[in-house]
Amino acid sequence: MEEQKESKALEVCSLVFGILSIPCCSCYGIFGIVGLVLSIVAFTKGKKSGLSTAGLICSIIGIILTVVVFIVGMSSPYYEQIMQQFQ
């Protein structure tokens, strides 16, 4: 009899999105939020492995970087000039 192998697709996806959230922190945190949700889903399904933990940590770092980039961008002296060009 063959044993069913457990799929680690959810954990790998959470890690991939978590890693992508760090260099793509200027993309409004989409990758970080998706990675965070996937990590939480993996934890609730009982898959507490190193992959899902690393995905959770990377997602949190990516979200924090997104907030920092947003705050720094809003406090820039060039922000008002850029917004006037769009209007």
Secondary structure, DSSP 4 states (H G I P E B T S, - for coil): -PPPPPP-HHHHHHHHHHHHHTTTTTSTTHHHHHHHHHHHHHHHTT---HHHHHHHHHHHHHHHHHHHHHHHHHTSTTHHHHHHHH-
